[in-house]
């Protein structure tokens, strides 16, 4: 009989579900790391929220562990790499908190508009400062939403019900999806310029970390009000404090902070700031939902092998896994390659499977490819969530299959259609089991993708390769591989350069400044 440990406080319904399905269940809350290490070897499943840390040492001691279930979205408390290496499935419940978090954002916006916490404290103190707390209406005001995915779209719907005008910035939000939601899709600079309220609903990634800094705040409409129920670290808190003090920002309502638990923060004590202790998911309904979902998902896996909402493993049967695995890796790399060089909204993902690969589980391959496309901007994207995330943003996904074409027995060809242009890349798996890029932008070439890549598009002119090599050499960048292709002599050329380390932003700007360079980007795989 499988055995599960519930190590964090979950709704009692979770334990009931495990028991009803014949799974032995222990509830032991508040274990420290050493205590968890001492007992984890007895369990097949571990159910947690955010308090329990499934570290590398905990996982190393988990001889029987098959699945870790996170009741919620974030998995920062779980060592995904260590779990994957041990063959442990990590699951989360990505949609159980959506309504609760969206409602908290709306509540904070209204509290901010009417200074409700400050007025409440004043009245409790026996004061009657009616004239002091002059608020603003939200009706007719413009709400700017940064990140219009699952939660952001719910906030948009609620705000429209309050008769607000809603504008949204999201690189993956298609015009069609924006129309369906009733929001206006805009670029980030326009959102800053027009919004009376700004609500953040984007994950924290390399591109979004510290996105609300002094420069962004200065670009906003004077008197803007900012709400963040998404992730700490999206806002540079010292810069926000300065903007609040100057009056550039009229007020802020924050549920998340750069460092949590937040016992000290530069924004604490400011009269025009509302703070809550990461309450986005803290409703009885949300906690019930995520507890039920994680228990059902873990039970399904332990009893039948079914995998749902896995962070680190695709829905692939044991029989097809060995043959499919290298093509999953190829699909991820093709998607990641195209996603990292695409900076405008994706409207359509077109995938062609040719040859033997067309007879495989293309659904899993498409999920892997979409995860690669979306992950540069949506850190939580994985093979399970990527198709849902694409659908939420109105991205059309078109698959075609065909027999063998040309010199390769199998290949995958990807085209991303954006508002401005198409991006295409193709690849195959060689007999050594390693993925290869065989075509970019219709230009034939052959390249194995390294962990760190510099990608350039340039005019095919003499001296370019030498100038690029000299620049990288002067910067101390060691080249591991160098692959070239061109459309025709003197036409457009591309280079995929593997480097020992990711080139710095400073070096990248120098590459972009070289004569004949049309496009340059640093990529990670």
BELFENVEN-V68388 format. One record per residue. N is the residue number from 1. PHI is phi in radians with two decimals (* if undefined). PSI is psi in degrees with one decimal (* if undefined). D_CENTER is the distance of its C-alpha to the mean C-alpha in whole Angstrom. Layout:
n->N phi->PHI psi->PSI d_center->D_CENTER
n->N phi->PHI psi->PSI d_center->D_CENTER
//
This chain:
n->1 phi->* psi->129.0 d_center->36
n->2 phi->-1.08 psi->153.3 d_center->33
n->3 phi->-2.32 psi->132.6 d_center->32
n->4 phi->-2.14 psi->142.2 d_center->29
n->5 phi->-1.91 psi->123.7 d_center->29
n->6 phi->-1.67 psi->110.1 d_center->27
n->7 phi->-1.78 psi->-8.0 d_center->26
n->8 phi->-2.21 psi->164.9 d_center->25
n->9 phi->-1.24 psi->109.9 d_center->26
n->10 phi->-2.06 psi->164.9 d_center->25
n->11 phi->-0.99 psi->139.5 d_center->27
n->12 phi->-0.97 psi->-19.9 d_center->30
n->13 phi->-1.10 psi->-28.7 d_center->30
n->14 phi->-1.08 psi->-49.2 d_center->27
n->15 phi->-1.10 psi->-37.3 d_center->30
n->16 phi->-1.10 psi->-41.6 d_center->32
n->17 phi->-1.13 psi->-45.3 d_center->30
n->18 phi->-1.01 psi->-47.3 d_center->30
n->19 phi->-1.12 psi->-43.3 d_center->34
n->20 phi->-1.05 psi->-30.0 d_center->35
n->21 phi->-1.67 psi->12.4 d_center->33
n->22 phi->1.46 psi->23.2 d_center->35
n->23 phi->-1.88 psi->124.3 d_center->33
n->24 phi->-1.17 psi->133.2 d_center->35
n->25 phi->-2.31 psi->131.5 d_center->33
n->26 phi->-2.01 psi->139.2 d_center->33
n->27 phi->-1.98 psi->111.5 d_center->31
n->28 phi->-2.35 psi->100.5 d_center->32
n->29 phi->-1.74 psi->142.5 d_center->30
n->30 phi->1.52 psi->17.7 d_center->30
n->31 phi->-1.20 psi->136.6 d_center->30
n->32 phi->-1.43 psi->176.4 d_center->30
n->33 phi->-1.03 psi->-45.7 d_center->28
n->34 phi->-1.16 psi->-38.6 d_center->32
n->35 phi->-1.14 psi->-38.5 d_center->33
n->36 phi->-1.16 psi->-42.5 d_center->30
n->37 phi->-1.06 psi->-36.8 d_center->30
n->38 phi->-1.14 psi->-30.3 d_center->34
n->39 phi->-1.98 psi->-12.4 d_center->33
n->40 phi->-1.10 psi->-24.6 d_center->30
n->41 phi->-1.13 psi->-13.7 d_center->32
n->42 phi->-1.52 psi->-2.9 d_center->34
n->43 phi->-2.10 psi->147.6 d_center->31
n->44 phi->-1.62 psi->-23.6 d_center->29
n->45 phi->-2.42 psi->147.3 d_center->26
n->46 phi->-2.25 psi->119.6 d_center->24
n->47 phi->-1.87 psi->126.2 d_center->23
n->48 phi->-2.39 psi->166.0 d_center->21
n->49 phi->-1.88 psi->-117.0 d_center->19
n->50 phi->-1.95 psi->-14.9 d_center->18
n->51 phi->-1.30 psi->-45.3 d_center->22
n->52 phi->-1.31 psi->132.0 d_center->22
n->53 phi->-1.80 psi->113.3 d_center->21
n->54 phi->-1.54 psi->79.1 d_center->21
n->55 phi->-1.41 psi->175.6 d_center->22
n->56 phi->-1.03 psi->-39.9 d_center->23
n->57 phi->-1.20 psi->-37.7 d_center->27
n->58 phi->-1.11 psi->-46.2 d_center->26
n->59 phi->-1.14 psi->-36.8 d_center->25
n->60 phi->-1.09 psi->-29.1 d_center->27
n->61 phi->-1.53 psi->-5.3 d_center->30
n->62 phi->-1.59 psi->77.8 d_center->28
n->63 phi->-1.14 psi->-32.6 d_center->31
n->64 phi->-1.72 psi->-12.9 d_center->30
n->65 phi->-1.07 psi->130.0 d_center->27
n->66 phi->-2.00 psi->-26.5 d_center->25
n->67 phi->-2.63 psi->139.4 d_center->22
n->68 phi->-2.02 psi->125.4 d_center->20
n->69 phi->-1.94 psi->125.7 d_center->19
n->70 phi->-1.80 psi->115.3 d_center->17
n->71 phi->-1.38 psi->86.6 d_center->18
n->72 phi->2.55 psi->-166.8 d_center->15
n->73 phi->-1.72 psi->-58.7 d_center->11
n->74 phi->-1.15 psi->139.7 d_center->10
n->75 phi->-2.14 psi->30.2 d_center->12
n->76 phi->-1.11 psi->-23.4 d_center->13
n->77 phi->-1.51 psi->5.7 d_center->16
n->78 phi->-2.12 psi->130.2 d_center->16
n->79 phi->-1.40 psi->93.9 d_center->17
n->80 phi->-1.09 psi->-42.5 d_center->15
n->81 phi->-1.07 psi->-45.4 d_center->17
n->82 phi->-1.14 psi->-40.3 d_center->20
n->83 phi->-1.12 psi->-42.6 d_center->20
n->84 phi->-1.09 psi->-43.6 d_center->19
n->85 phi->-1.06 psi->-30.4 d_center->22
n->86 phi->-1.59 psi->2.0 d_center->24
n->87 phi->1.28 psi->26.4 d_center->23
n->88 phi->-1.68 psi->124.0 d_center->22
n->89 phi->-1.30 psi->135.0 d_center->19
n->90 phi->-1.98 psi->121.1 d_center->16
n->91 phi->-2.02 psi->150.9 d_center->16
n->92 phi->-2.31 psi->-177.6 d_center->14
n->93 phi->-2.17 psi->82.4 d_center->14
n->94 phi->-1.20 psi->-16.9 d_center->11
n->95 phi->-2.05 psi->1.8 d_center->14
n->96 phi->-1.22 psi->-24.7 d_center->17
n->97 phi->-1.76 psi->3.4 d_center->16
n->98 phi->-1.07 psi->-52.3 d_center->15
n->99 phi->-1.12 psi->-43.1 d_center->19
n->100 phi->-1.05 psi->-45.9 d_center->19
n->101 phi->-1.14 psi->-40.9 d_center->17
n->102 phi->-1.10 psi->-42.4 d_center->17
n->103 phi->-1.14 psi->-35.2 d_center->21
n->104 phi->-1.15 psi->-38.5 d_center->21
n->105 phi->-1.09 psi->-42.3 d_center->19
n->106 phi->-1.14 psi->-41.2 d_center->22
n->107 phi->-1.08 psi->-43.2 d_center->25
n->108 phi->-1.16 psi->-36.6 d_center->24
n->109 phi->-1.10 psi->-45.2 d_center->24
n->110 phi->-1.18 psi->-40.1 d_center->28
n->111 phi->-1.10 psi->-37.5 d_center->29
n->112 phi->-1.19 psi->-41.9 d_center->28
n->113 phi->-1.12 psi->-34.0 d_center->30
n->114 phi->-1.94 psi->8.0 d_center->33
n->115 phi->0.92 psi->41.4 d_center->33
n->116 phi->-1.10 psi->-46.0 d_center->33
n->117 phi->-1.07 psi->-41.0 d_center->32
n->118 phi->-1.18 psi->-41.1 d_center->35
n->119 phi->-1.17 psi->-36.0 d_center->37
n->120 phi->-1.11 psi->-47.3 d_center->37
n->121 phi->-1.10 psi->-40.8 d_center->38
n->122 phi->-1.11 psi->-43.5 d_center->41
n->123 phi->-1.20 psi->-39.4 d_center->42
n->124 phi->-1.08 psi->-28.1 d_center->42
n->125 phi->-1.42 psi->4.2 d_center->44
n->126 phi->1.52 psi->9.0 d_center->47
n->127 phi->-1.60 psi->160.8 d_center->46
n->128 phi->-2.34 psi->77.0 d_center->46
n->129 phi->-1.78 psi->58.1 d_center->44
n->130 phi->-1.01 psi->-40.3 d_center->44
n->131 phi->-1.34 psi->-18.2 d_center->44
n->132 phi->-1.27 psi->-33.2 d_center->42
n->133 phi->-1.81 psi->69.2 d_center->39
n->134 phi->-1.48 psi->114.9 d_center->39
n->135 phi->-1.69 psi->-171.0 d_center->35
n->136 phi->-2.27 psi->151.7 d_center->34
n->137 phi->-1.41 psi->152.1 d_center->33
n->138 phi->-1.64 psi->-23.1 d_center->30
n->139 phi->-1.00 psi->128.9 d_center->32
n->140 phi->1.44 psi->-9.4 d_center->32
n->141 phi->-1.43 psi->162.9 d_center->29
n->142 phi->-1.77 psi->122.2 d_center->26
n->143 phi->-1.75 psi->124.0 d_center->23
n->144 phi->-1.75 psi->121.4 d_center->20
n->145 phi->-1.85 psi->123.0 d_center->16
n->146 phi->-1.79 psi->106.6 d_center->13
n->147 phi->1.73 psi->96.2 d_center->10
n->148 phi->-1.93 psi->52.4 d_center->12
n->149 phi->-1.54 psi->-139.9 d_center->10
n->150 phi->-1.06 psi->-54.1 d_center->12
n->151 phi->-1.27 psi->-45.0 d_center->13
n->152 phi->-1.00 psi->-37.5 d_center->14
n->153 phi->-1.22 psi->-33.0 d_center->16
n->154 phi->-1.19 psi->-41.5 d_center->18
n->155 phi->-1.05 psi->-41.5 d_center->18
n->156 phi->-1.05 psi->-45.5 d_center->20
n->157 phi->-1.08 psi->-42.9 d_center->22
n->158 phi->-1.14 psi->-40.8 d_center->23
n->159 phi->-1.16 psi->-37.7 d_center->24
n->160 phi->-1.10 psi->-34.4 d_center->26
n->161 phi->-1.14 psi->-23.4 d_center->28
n->162 phi->-1.54 psi->8.9 d_center->29
n->163 phi->1.15 psi->34.6 d_center->30
n->164 phi->-1.61 psi->159.0 d_center->27
n->165 phi->-1.63 psi->131.2 d_center->26
n->166 phi->-2.02 psi->125.5 d_center->23
n->167 phi->-2.05 psi->149.9 d_center->21
n->168 phi->-2.43 psi->140.7 d_center->17
n->169 phi->-2.02 psi->122.5 d_center->15
n->170 phi->-2.81 psi->116.1 d_center->12
n->171 phi->-1.01 psi->-22.3 d_center->12
n->172 phi->-1.78 psi->5.3 d_center->11
n->173 phi->-1.50 psi->116.9 d_center->14
n->174 phi->-1.40 psi->156.9 d_center->17
n->175 phi->-1.03 psi->-34.6 d_center->21
n->176 phi->-1.15 psi->-44.0 d_center->22
n->177 phi->-1.15 psi->-39.9 d_center->19
n->178 phi->-1.06 psi->-40.4 d_center->20
n->179 phi->-1.11 psi->-43.7 d_center->23
n->180 phi->-1.08 psi->-36.9 d_center->23
n->181 phi->-1.34 psi->-20.4 d_center->21
n->182 phi->1.47 psi->22.4 d_center->24
n->183 phi->-1.96 psi->161.0 d_center->22
n->184 phi->-1.76 psi->122.5 d_center->22
n->185 phi->-1.43 psi->126.5 d_center->20
n->186 phi->-2.37 psi->166.4 d_center->20
n->187 phi->-1.41 psi->164.1 d_center->19
n->188 phi->-1.12 psi->-40.6 d_center->18
n->189 phi->-1.13 psi->-34.9 d_center->22
n->190 phi->-1.23 psi->-38.2 d_center->23
n->191 phi->-1.04 psi->-46.4 d_center->21
n->192 phi->-1.03 psi->-39.7 d_center->22
n->193 phi->-1.25 psi->-30.3 d_center->26
n->194 phi->-1.84 psi->-24.5 d_center->26
n->195 phi->-1.34 psi->135.7 d_center->24
n->196 phi->-1.48 psi->-33.9 d_center->26
n->197 phi->-2.21 psi->143.1 d_center->23
n->198 phi->-2.23 psi->126.8 d_center->20
n->199 phi->-2.09 psi->128.3 d_center->17
n->200 phi->-1.63 psi->131.7 d_center->14
n->201 phi->-2.53 psi->48.8 d_center->11
n->202 phi->-2.15 psi->146.9 d_center->8
n->203 phi->-1.22 psi->163.7 d_center->5
n->204 phi->-1.55 psi->115.1 d_center->7
n->205 phi->-2.25 psi->-178.9 d_center->7
n->206 phi->-1.03 psi->-34.0 d_center->10
n->207 phi->-1.47 psi->-24.3 d_center->10
n->208 phi->-1.78 psi->-14.7 d_center->10
n->209 phi->-1.02 psi->129.9 d_center->12
n->210 phi->1.03 psi->29.6 d_center->15
n->211 phi->-1.19 psi->-29.8 d_center->15
n->212 phi->-1.63 psi->86.1 d_center->18
n->213 phi->-1.97 psi->-170.3 d_center->20
n->214 phi->-1.04 psi->-39.4 d_center->24
n->215 phi->-1.14 psi->-44.9 d_center->24
n->216 phi->-1.13 psi->-42.4 d_center->21
n->217 phi->-1.10 psi->-38.4 d_center->23
n->218 phi->-1.17 psi->-27.4 d_center->27
n->219 phi->-1.40 psi->-11.0 d_center->25
n->220 phi->-1.39 psi->162.0 d_center->25
n->221 phi->-1.12 psi->135.6 d_center->28
n->222 phi->-1.09 psi->133.8 d_center->30
n->223 phi->1.51 psi->13.6 d_center->30
n->224 phi->-1.14 psi->153.4 d_center->26
n->225 phi->-2.09 psi->133.8 d_center->25
n->226 phi->-2.04 psi->135.0 d_center->21
n->227 phi->-2.16 psi->133.6 d_center->19
n->228 phi->-2.33 psi->106.3 d_center->16
n->229 phi->-2.02 psi->19.2 d_center->15
n->230 phi->-1.68 psi->-81.7 d_center->12
n->231 phi->-2.47 psi->141.7 d_center->11
n->232 phi->-1.18 psi->152.1 d_center->14
n->233 phi->1.63 psi->-5.8 d_center->14
n->234 phi->-1.36 psi->-26.5 d_center->13
n->235 phi->-1.96 psi->134.0 d_center->17
n->236 phi->-1.38 psi->106.1 d_center->20
n->237 phi->-1.13 psi->-36.7 d_center->22
n->238 phi->-1.13 psi->-38.6 d_center->25
n->239 phi->-1.18 psi->-39.0 d_center->25
n->240 phi->-1.13 psi->-39.9 d_center->24
n->241 phi->-1.03 psi->-44.5 d_center->27
n->242 phi->-1.11 psi->-38.9 d_center->29
n->243 phi->-1.22 psi->-33.1 d_center->28
n->244 phi->-1.20 psi->-40.2 d_center->29
n->245 phi->-1.18 psi->-33.7 d_center->32
n->246 phi->-1.42 psi->-16.6 d_center->33
n->247 phi->1.62 psi->-4.7 d_center->32
n->248 phi->-1.03 psi->-39.5 d_center->30
n->249 phi->-1.91 psi->124.9 d_center->28
n->250 phi->-1.34 psi->-30.1 d_center->30
n->251 phi->-3.02 psi->161.7 d_center->27
n->252 phi->-2.46 psi->146.0 d_center->24
n->253 phi->-2.26 psi->117.8 d_center->23
n->254 phi->-2.19 psi->130.9 d_center->20
n->255 phi->-1.88 psi->-10.5 d_center->19
n->256 phi->-2.34 psi->152.1 d_center->17
n->257 phi->-2.44 psi->159.4 d_center->18
n->258 phi->-1.03 psi->-39.8 d_center->17
n->259 phi->-2.14 psi->121.8 d_center->20
n->260 phi->-2.24 psi->146.4 d_center->20
n->261 phi->-1.06 psi->138.8 d_center->22
n->262 phi->-1.66 psi->91.7 d_center->24
n->263 phi->-1.53 psi->-23.8 d_center->27
n->264 phi->-2.37 psi->143.9 d_center->28
n->265 phi->-2.86 psi->142.1 d_center->26
n->266 phi->-1.08 psi->-18.4 d_center->27
n->267 phi->-1.59 psi->-13.2 d_center->27
n->268 phi->-1.15 psi->137.3 d_center->29
n->269 phi->1.59 psi->-9.0 d_center->32
n->270 phi->-1.34 psi->134.2 d_center->31
n->271 phi->-1.16 psi->-29.2 d_center->33
n->272 phi->-1.74 psi->26.3 d_center->31
n->273 phi->-2.22 psi->131.2 d_center->28
n->274 phi->-1.85 psi->130.1 d_center->27
n->275 phi->-2.20 psi->136.6 d_center->25
n->276 phi->-2.27 psi->152.0 d_center->24
n->277 phi->-1.51 psi->66.4 d_center->23
n->278 phi->0.94 psi->60.2 d_center->19
n->279 phi->-1.69 psi->6.2 d_center->21
n->280 phi->-0.87 psi->-40.5 d_center->18
n->281 phi->-1.74 psi->8.0 d_center->18
n->282 phi->-1.61 psi->72.3 d_center->22
n->283 phi->-2.31 psi->154.3 d_center->24
n->284 phi->-1.08 psi->-36.1 d_center->26
n->285 phi->-1.13 psi->-44.8 d_center->25
n->286 phi->-1.13 psi->-43.5 d_center->21
n->287 phi->-1.14 psi->-36.3 d_center->22
n->288 phi->-1.11 psi->-45.4 d_center->25
n->289 phi->-1.06 psi->-50.2 d_center->22
n->290 phi->-1.21 psi->-32.4 d_center->19
n->291 phi->-1.16 psi->-44.1 d_center->23
n->292 phi->-1.10 psi->-45.2 d_center->24
n->293 phi->-1.10 psi->-45.7 d_center->21
n->294 phi->-1.18 psi->-36.8 d_center->20
n->295 phi->-1.16 psi->-41.8 d_center->24
n->296 phi->-1.17 psi->-42.3 d_center->24
n->297 phi->-1.12 psi->-45.7 d_center->22
n->298 phi->-1.13 psi->-40.5 d_center->23
n->299 phi->-1.08 psi->-45.4 d_center->27
n->300 phi->-1.00 psi->-43.0 d_center->26
n->301 phi->-1.20 psi->-46.1 d_center->25
n->302 phi->-1.18 psi->-30.6 d_center->28
n->303 phi->-1.68 psi->-32.5 d_center->30
n->304 phi->-2.20 psi->-12.7 d_center->29
n->305 phi->1.51 psi->0.4 d_center->27
n->306 phi->-1.21 psi->138.0 d_center->24
n->307 phi->-2.07 psi->123.9 d_center->20
n->308 phi->-2.28 psi->135.9 d_center->18
n->309 phi->0.94 psi->42.2 d_center->14
n->310 phi->-1.41 psi->138.6 d_center->15
n->311 phi->-1.44 psi->-34.1 d_center->12
n->312 phi->-2.16 psi->16.5 d_center->14
n->313 phi->-2.71 psi->136.6 d_center->17
n->314 phi->-1.44 psi->167.7 d_center->17
n->315 phi->-1.46 psi->83.7 d_center->20
n->316 phi->-2.28 psi->134.8 d_center->23
n->317 phi->-1.28 psi->159.9 d_center->26
n->318 phi->-1.10 psi->-33.5 d_center->28
n->319 phi->-1.19 psi->-38.2 d_center->31
n->320 phi->-1.62 psi->-11.1 d_center->28
n->321 phi->-0.99 psi->-49.3 d_center->26
n->322 phi->-1.04 psi->-40.5 d_center->28
n->323 phi->-1.30 psi->-34.6 d_center->28
n->324 phi->-1.43 psi->-28.9 d_center->25
n->325 phi->-0.88 psi->-48.9 d_center->23
n->326 phi->-1.15 psi->-29.1 d_center->24
n->327 phi->-1.35 psi->-28.2 d_center->23
n->328 phi->-1.08 psi->-44.7 d_center->19
n->329 phi->-1.10 psi->-41.5 d_center->19
n->330 phi->-1.07 psi->-46.6 d_center->20
n->331 phi->-1.06 psi->-42.9 d_center->18
n->332 phi->-1.05 psi->-43.5 d_center->15
n->333 phi->-1.19 psi->-41.1 d_center->17
n->334 phi->-1.09 psi->-45.8 d_center->18
n->335 phi->-1.10 psi->-43.2 d_center->14
n->336 phi->-1.13 psi->-41.3 d_center->13
n->337 phi->-1.01 psi->-52.2 d_center->16
n->338 phi->-1.16 psi->-39.6 d_center->16
n->339 phi->-1.12 psi->-38.7 d_center->13
n->340 phi->-1.28 psi->-21.9 d_center->13
n->341 phi->-1.77 psi->5.5 d_center->16
n->342 phi->-1.88 psi->122.5 d_center->16
n->343 phi->-2.06 psi->6.8 d_center->15
n->344 phi->-2.12 psi->166.8 d_center->16
n->345 phi->-1.05 psi->133.5 d_center->15
n->346 phi->-1.50 psi->125.6 d_center->15
n->347 phi->-1.72 psi->-32.4 d_center->18
n->348 phi->-2.63 psi->139.6 d_center->19
n->349 phi->-2.02 psi->116.1 d_center->18
n->350 phi->-1.96 psi->123.5 d_center->21
n->351 phi->-2.15 psi->129.7 d_center->22
n->352 phi->-2.03 psi->123.8 d_center->25
n->353 phi->-1.84 psi->125.3 d_center->26
n->354 phi->-2.21 psi->141.0 d_center->30
n->355 phi->1.42 psi->-146.8 d_center->32
n->356 phi->-1.03 psi->-35.7 d_center->32
n->357 phi->-1.11 psi->-24.4 d_center->28
n->358 phi->-1.17 psi->-18.3 d_center->29
n->359 phi->-1.61 psi->-2.3 d_center->30
n->360 phi->-1.54 psi->-174.1 d_center->28
n->361 phi->-1.32 psi->81.5 d_center->25
n->362 phi->-1.21 psi->-20.0 d_center->23
n->363 phi->-1.10 psi->-43.6 d_center->21
n->364 phi->-1.16 psi->-38.3 d_center->19
n->365 phi->-1.15 psi->-41.4 d_center->19
n->366 phi->-1.12 psi->-39.9 d_center->18
n->367 phi->-1.08 psi->-41.7 d_center->15
n->368 phi->-1.13 psi->-41.2 d_center->14
n->369 phi->-1.15 psi->-43.7 d_center->15
n->370 phi->-1.12 psi->-37.8 d_center->12
n->371 phi->-1.05 psi->-41.4 d_center->9
n->372 phi->-1.11 psi->-40.7 d_center->11
n->373 phi->-1.13 psi->-43.7 d_center->11
n->374 phi->-1.49 psi->-25.5 d_center->7
n->375 phi->-1.10 psi->-31.3 d_center->6
n->376 phi->-0.95 psi->-30.3 d_center->7
n->377 phi->-1.99 psi->-18.5 d_center->6
n->378 phi->-2.14 psi->92.8 d_center->2
n->379 phi->-1.04 psi->-29.5 d_center->2
n->380 phi->-1.38 psi->-5.5 d_center->4
n->381 phi->-1.10 psi->132.6 d_center->5
n->382 phi->-2.53 psi->-176.9 d_center->9
n->383 phi->-1.12 psi->-25.3 d_center->12
n->384 phi->-1.47 psi->-45.4 d_center->13
n->385 phi->-1.44 psi->-23.3 d_center->10
n->386 phi->-1.01 psi->-45.9 d_center->10
n->387 phi->-1.05 psi->-36.5 d_center->13
n->388 phi->-1.18 psi->-44.2 d_center->13
n->389 phi->-1.08 psi->-40.3 d_center->10
n->390 phi->-1.13 psi->-41.6 d_center->12
n->391 phi->-1.13 psi->-41.5 d_center->15
n->392 phi->-1.03 psi->-33.6 d_center->14
n->393 phi->-1.64 psi->7.9 d_center->13
n->394 phi->1.24 psi->23.7 d_center->17
n->395 phi->-1.46 psi->119.6 d_center->16
n->396 phi->-1.31 psi->133.7 d_center->19
n->397 phi->-2.06 psi->117.3 d_center->19
n->398 phi->-2.08 psi->122.2 d_center->22
n->399 phi->-1.94 psi->139.7 d_center->24
n->400 phi->-2.32 psi->148.3 d_center->27
n->401 phi->-2.18 psi->149.0 d_center->29
n->402 phi->-2.72 psi->167.3 d_center->32
n->403 phi->-1.28 psi->-178.4 d_center->35
n->404 phi->-1.05 psi->136.1 d_center->35
n->405 phi->-2.27 psi->130.2 d_center->35
n->406 phi->1.28 psi->-149.0 d_center->37
n->407 phi->-1.45 psi->-14.3 d_center->37
n->408 phi->-1.82 psi->136.3 d_center->34
n->409 phi->-1.15 psi->-34.4 d_center->34
n->410 phi->-2.50 psi->144.6 d_center->30
n->411 phi->-2.76 psi->160.0 d_center->28
n->412 phi->-2.08 psi->128.9 d_center->24
n->413 phi->-2.05 psi->124.1 d_center->24
n->414 phi->-2.00 psi->134.4 d_center->21
n->415 phi->-2.25 psi->123.5 d_center->21
n->416 phi->-1.73 psi->122.8 d_center->19
n->417 phi->-1.74 psi->123.2 d_center->20
n->418 phi->-2.00 psi->-177.5 d_center->19
n->419 phi->-1.21 psi->-19.5 d_center->21
n->420 phi->-1.97 psi->-31.5 d_center->23
n->421 phi->-2.85 psi->175.4 d_center->24
n->422 phi->-1.88 psi->143.1 d_center->23
n->423 phi->-2.08 psi->128.2 d_center->21
n->424 phi->-2.29 psi->144.5 d_center->23
n->425 phi->-2.68 psi->145.0 d_center->23
n->426 phi->-2.33 psi->154.2 d_center->24
n->427 phi->-2.73 psi->168.7 d_center->25
n->428 phi->-2.55 psi->176.0 d_center->27
n->429 phi->-2.01 psi->124.5 d_center->27
n->430 phi->-1.42 psi->175.7 d_center->31
n->431 phi->-1.10 psi->-20.7 d_center->33
n->432 phi->-1.40 psi->0.3 d_center->32
n->433 phi->1.44 psi->4.1 d_center->29
n->434 phi->-1.71 psi->135.4 d_center->27
n->435 phi->-1.19 psi->148.4 d_center->24
n->436 phi->-2.37 psi->142.6 d_center->26
n->437 phi->-1.42 psi->129.8 d_center->25
n->438 phi->-2.06 psi->-9.5 d_center->28
n->439 phi->-2.83 psi->137.3 d_center->27
n->440 phi->-2.36 psi->128.0 d_center->25
n->441 phi->0.98 psi->33.1 d_center->26
n->442 phi->1.37 psi->1.8 d_center->29
n->443 phi->-1.71 psi->122.4 d_center->31
n->444 phi->-1.28 psi->139.7 d_center->32
n->445 phi->-2.90 psi->179.2 d_center->31
n->446 phi->-2.46 psi->122.8 d_center->30
n->447 phi->-2.62 psi->134.3 d_center->27
n->448 phi->-1.63 psi->129.2 d_center->26
n->449 phi->-1.41 psi->125.0 d_center->22
n->450 phi->-1.53 psi->169.7 d_center->22
n->451 phi->-1.01 psi->-34.3 d_center->20
n->452 phi->-2.17 psi->127.3 d_center->20
n->453 phi->-2.34 psi->140.2 d_center->21
n->454 phi->-1.89 psi->121.9 d_center->23
n->455 phi->-1.97 psi->128.8 d_center->23
n->456 phi->-2.31 psi->148.8 d_center->26
n->457 phi->-2.09 psi->130.7 d_center->27
n->458 phi->-2.61 psi->163.5 d_center->31
n->459 phi->-1.28 psi->137.1 d_center->34
n->460 phi->-1.34 psi->85.2 d_center->36
n->461 phi->-2.17 psi->148.0 d_center->39
n->462 phi->-1.04 psi->142.5 d_center->41
n->463 phi->1.67 psi->-13.5 d_center->40
n->464 phi->-1.16 psi->-46.9 d_center->36
n->465 phi->-1.08 psi->-42.0 d_center->35
n->466 phi->-1.11 psi->-42.5 d_center->38
n->467 phi->-1.13 psi->-40.2 d_center->36
n->468 phi->-1.16 psi->-45.1 d_center->33
n->469 phi->-1.07 psi->-41.2 d_center->34
n->470 phi->-1.15 psi->-41.1 d_center->36
n->471 phi->-1.08 psi->-46.1 d_center->33
n->472 phi->-1.15 psi->-38.8 d_center->31
n->473 phi->-1.11 psi->-43.6 d_center->34
n->474 phi->-1.10 psi->-29.3 d_center->35
n->475 phi->-1.51 psi->-0.2 d_center->32
n->476 phi->1.33 psi->23.0 d_center->32
n->477 phi->-1.62 psi->119.8 d_center->29
n->478 phi->-1.58 psi->128.3 d_center->30
n->479 phi->-1.58 psi->128.4 d_center->30
n->480 phi->-1.72 psi->-36.7 d_center->30
n->481 phi->-2.47 psi->153.8 d_center->30
n->482 phi->-2.52 psi->112.0 d_center->30
n->483 phi->-2.17 psi->134.9 d_center->30
n->484 phi->-2.21 psi->155.4 d_center->32
n->485 phi->-2.74 psi->156.6 d_center->32
n->486 phi->-2.61 psi->153.7 d_center->34
n->487 phi->-1.27 psi->-40.4 d_center->35
n->488 phi->-2.94 psi->161.0 d_center->38
n->489 phi->-0.97 psi->126.0 d_center->41
n->490 phi->1.42 psi->-0.3 d_center->40
n->491 phi->-1.62 psi->-144.0 d_center->37
n->492 phi->-1.49 psi->138.3 d_center->33
n->493 phi->-2.24 psi->154.0 d_center->32
n->494 phi->-2.29 psi->153.6 d_center->29
n->495 phi->-2.39 psi->135.5 d_center->28
n->496 phi->-2.07 psi->108.3 d_center->26
n->497 phi->-1.99 psi->117.4 d_center->26
n->498 phi->-1.43 psi->135.2 d_center->25
n->499 phi->-2.21 psi->154.8 d_center->26
n->500 phi->-1.17 psi->-31.8 d_center->26
n->501 phi->-2.35 psi->157.1 d_center->23
n->502 phi->-1.12 psi->128.1 d_center->21
n->503 phi->-1.13 psi->149.3 d_center->23
n->504 phi->-1.33 psi->164.3 d_center->23
n->505 phi->-1.09 psi->-34.6 d_center->22
n->506 phi->-1.11 psi->-44.9 d_center->26
n->507 phi->-1.15 psi->-40.6 d_center->26
n->508 phi->-1.04 psi->-42.2 d_center->24
n->509 phi->-1.11 psi->-35.7 d_center->26
n->510 phi->-1.17 psi->-38.7 d_center->29
n->511 phi->-1.10 psi->-43.8 d_center->28
n->512 phi->-1.10 psi->-25.7 d_center->27
n->513 phi->-1.48 psi->-7.8 d_center->31
n->514 phi->-1.13 psi->146.8 d_center->33
n->515 phi->-1.02 psi->140.4 d_center->35
n->516 phi->1.42 psi->-5.9 d_center->34
n->517 phi->-1.37 psi->127.1 d_center->30
n->518 phi->-1.72 psi->-35.5 d_center->29
n->519 phi->-2.71 psi->141.1 d_center->25
n->520 phi->-2.58 psi->138.9 d_center->23
n->521 phi->-2.63 psi->147.8 d_center->20
n->522 phi->-1.71 psi->136.2 d_center->19
n->523 phi->-2.19 psi->150.7 d_center->17
n->524 phi->-2.22 psi->139.5 d_center->15
n->525 phi->-2.32 psi->* d_center->16
//
